Amino acid sequence: MTKETRDPLVTVKNLHVDFDVRDGIVHAVDGASFNIYRGQTLGIIGESGCGKSITAKAIMNMIPKQGKVTGEITFYEKSEEGSGEIINEIRLDQTDPDGEVIRKIRGGHIAMIFQEPMSSMTPVYTAGFHIIEAVHLHRFMSAEKIGGQMGKNIQKKRPVTEAEAREIAIEMLRRVGIPNAEKRVDSYPHELSGGQRQRVMIAIALSTYPDLLIADEPTTALDVSIEAQILDLMRELQETQDMAIMFITHNLGVIAEIADEIVVMYMGKEVERSDTIAIFENPKHPYTKALLGSIPEIGEKKDKLETIEGMVPSPFNLPSGCVFHPRCPSFMPGKCDCVYPEYAEVADGHWARCLLYDGCWPETTEAQAVKNQAVAAD
Amino acid sequence: MSEEIQNSNVKQKNDKNKVSQSYWSLVWWKFRKNKLAVVGAIILAFYYITCVFFAEFFAPYPKDLESDYLEARPTYFQFRDSEGNWFLRPFVYALDEQIDMATRTRTYVYNTTVKYPIYFFVKGEPYKLLGFIPAETHFFGTDPETPDAKVFLMGTDRLGRDQFSRLLYGGRISLFIGLFSVIVFLFIGVSLGAASGYYGGATDIIVMRITEFLSAFPQEPLFLALGAAVPVTWPSPRVFFMVTILLALIQWGGLARQVRGLVLSGREEQYVLAAQSFGASDRRIIFKHLIPATMSHVIVIATLKIPGMILLETALSFLGLGLVPPTVSWGTLLQNANTVRAIRFAPWYLFVIPFILFSIMAYNMLGDGLRDAMDPYSK
């Protein structure tokens, strides 16, 4: 699919999420803009606490009450009859967080898988109950056509019955590769292994055929072989259901595997965005470069692993100018610590928030030297 | 050995192909092993059958039937007469009235020459079983052909009413009031506690301040004041419901606090977030995900609360501020025993005490057993 024909599903424009806590204001997300397209996978990477999960929650409009959300999050609802036209644009950030509209979207159109599958199921209910609950809330069976003589084919919809929901639950468990699904449907969460629980979570999320699956570090708690199975499963389901995935992780290997486009976040700010190959082959932002540099290579023995110098700054006391400058190898004194970089398109479809690629500010000679060096190294 | 394994496999297969045991079957399995709790449960079942459901059947007389024997001593079942003969069928002696001219008191002595045999499943006063099935069979009684024959297992009161029958009828009210007020208590405590824990903020502050206000008040005087406010002219069923609700209203605070705590910690669990992300409404999350998680705790509190409610009702009725005669409850029956004269001359009024005592003990035994069985962390 070329970029022109891509079909936007959720667009996020200039998203800010601020938390007013006792020690000051935390800008958990500070100006994130990206689009999620139908049938594609957007990866979001960054260190812990850089606002990845908050971004996901903002899309679901599930930011805790203390948080303040500004910016635009738009969801484009398509008609279900297959004509493919967009019938509704819903501003998710403006919906009532407990209202009918967002509750239809949550689970129905946008489903989410959480970081810890272990604790994401209510311990008093079986695996099947969770799927049946989601199915009951969001899936409707088309019954016989009524009113055919009136010229319009009105499809009468009815909620699924208990037996049908159970059938769907078993079918979903089978699809996510849980052996013995007819029995496992009655298992309690504590009777399932970690991988199985994560599969059940995916089954719950997929049971309503969502348009977008937000996967918030879904494989963090799993071992590598299960991780690979889960990724394969998600990709397979994405193909069959034309579902978009927003994949949040700090695991670069996983993201390279699954994502079409990648957003890199640092301290709540979107620092780079491009398609996967460009990010890995030709990273622009020093932070991305540092992140990629810190992956240990298999078959190579080093005395010391590469790390990013310095510490993650305190959210209450962010550095002036570019927030990454105290740790940046390409730090330009007199520039990076004074000027907040704008988000600029540095190559075709490749955006970065870095003063190296921003020519409109007066440059010191030191800055010029560092920049030349960086460009030469590229 | 292998045969044994095979047998157990077959057994498992027959068990509806279940993968594992549910929480409740584990609870039942653990509960069954606690002998004391099982005994408590059996005693309670016995109480509820004889008092609450089938008091009319087990009581030989209706609760208001006044006989000619005033404050008569109990006529116990006898198996051996004064001549030393043994009988398989129990009998009771007739009572003869004697007036002591010096003290001018009426006493009864056994007339050992007249024996009334006891029959089981005899015809007696007609009644409606469970309130709608007309019947006239009583569990035991004297021969209906001889109207003089009376059996007072636990004596009679000042108006000649059979104390044993009245104890059964009184148990109905007292046991029912305990159960019913605990249901009201659960309803108020759980819903307010859950709302307070889930929503937090202003709801939490208001609910918690009310519970603090209630717990700061000395409970008995508060109830006395509320009980005194119930109009005396009200019909007894209405007073009964009023007392029930009052009992629940002044007690729910502690439960609300505990449920709030449980919900507060449950709210932070990821499964609540997950439920939210699948479009579940607040109400659904509270009632389907949070409250069930608190249930094992709540059931135990409720079971241990019932005896407290029964005792409170008894105490208040004894003081004349809860239920009042003609309503029959253990509390109003205990009122008969509130003078030294009654204890000196009619000690059978005290038969109500073992009735109360055993029911309270049974509830406590059951509650302790349930707590052990339902605690998922106990080994």
Interface residues (C-beta under 8 A of the other chain):
Chain A: M60 M62 D98 I102 R103 K104 I105 R106 G107 G108 A111 M112 F114 Q115 E116 S119 S120 M121 T122 P123 V124 Y125 E133 A134 L137 H138 K183 R184 D186 S187 Y188 E191 M201 I204 A205 T208
Chain B: N17 K18 V19 S20 S22 Y23 E269 Q270 Y271 L273 A274 A275 Q276 S277 F278 G279 A280 S281 D282 K288 H289 P292 A293 M295
